[in-house]
Amino acid sequence: MTTSTSRHNDVIVDFQSKRGESSAAFFLPFLSPGMRLLDAGCGPGTITAAFCGAVGQVVGIDIEPKAITAARQLTGDGASANLRFEVADMMSLPFGPQEFDAVFFHAVLYHQPPEAIERALAEARRVLKPDGLIATRDADVGGNILYPDTAGLHLALDLWQRWYEHSNAEALQFGRRQGVVLRANGFDPIWSGASYVNHSADAAARRDTTRDAIASLRGLSSGLVAKALAEAAEVETAIDAWRQWGEVPDSVYLRCRCECVARKLAADSDVTPRPARALPRGCG
């Protein structure tokens, strides 16, 4: 991700690589050819690459060299003339003022403490052109849909939250607060919505979800125990719960992702919306 403390491991990078156009879809109607877009905290780059056909240039940055290596390998560095990846910190961007028309954050701000969110959004404002756009898509665990709804599955979800060390309970419902956060940091929200990541569309999806969940928990197990965030027995209980979930033919797991698009306010502007260009059809 984009904090100084690493949260990447091979399992997480592999899981992230399975997301792509569906994660970028809500922002695409607001974009146009010739725009320059920054994907801050790009991870393995699949979402970043989904913007290539919609804008003139795309730059993906992540503080983790492992993520950038994965991005370059996954997308074939140089395969698209308008796409590049760099190791960089979203809280100290290596770009000049007003270099970008749009900035995108996907599943990044949710993991940050309030002071880091303020710094990241201040940097986004700095590199955005006047009237530039920012888009955020992030988790809200209160919107997740899970069936069967068992204690073991809730333990698994809790273990993932412990890994990201969310001491602030509001962080777990960050998605619904994106508009409030953006407005407080110099942006004017112009569109909001939500969608689901479907992990149970069919039998194959359920098999993949079960395999990925178990692999993720096993991959994080030693770290959770070493940090005294969990007991080994808890991890095994959570793994067994996912195994049982995978055996239920009509099991459901839909992960909620809240989405928001906002426009950069002028430095001397208040939160009163300015006259705006017409929104894309279906986005107003």
ABEGO torsion letter per residue (X at the ends): XABABBABBAAAAAAAAABBAAAAAAAAAABBBGBBBBBBGAEAGAAAAAAAAABABBBBBBABAAAAAAAAAAAGBGABAABBBBBBBAABBABBBGABABBBBBGAAAABBAAAAAAAAAAAAAABBBGBBBBBBBBBAAABBBOBBBAAAAAAAAAAAAAAGBABAAAAAAAAAAAAAAAAAGBBBABBBBBBBBAAABAAAAAAAAAAAAAAAAAAAAAAAAAGABBAAAAAAAAAAAAAAAABAABBBBBBBBBBBBBBBBAABBABBBBBBBBBBGAX
